[in-house]
Amino acid sequence: MSHERTSQKTVTFDHPFHLKGFNDLFPSGSYVVETTEELVEGISFTVYRRVSTELHLKAKLNGMLVDRILNVNPIDLDLALSKDGEQEAGPDIH
């Protein structure tokens, strides 16, 4: 029997951003990130393994709110967030 758990968090981009594997330039704003993990069975302690990370994009299309869900690599998402923060800080000049 598989046991899964899902967590959600909100991430905020201050600038438009790219994600590896997508041609889109995503707009700045807040996005819900949903992570699903499954229990690794057969060992003597509790461990969960990530099985998916989804980025929820909300957009208006013909006056309707549309939710687009992208399966993303969490490492690529973290990299995009880091780059966004670096843009805010500006270049490091010595």
Secondary structure, DSSP 8 states (H G I E B T S, - for coil): ---EEEEEEEEEESS-B--TT----B-SEEEEEEEEEEE--SSSS--EEEEEEEEEEEEEETTEEEEEEEE--HHHHHHHHHHHHHHHH-----
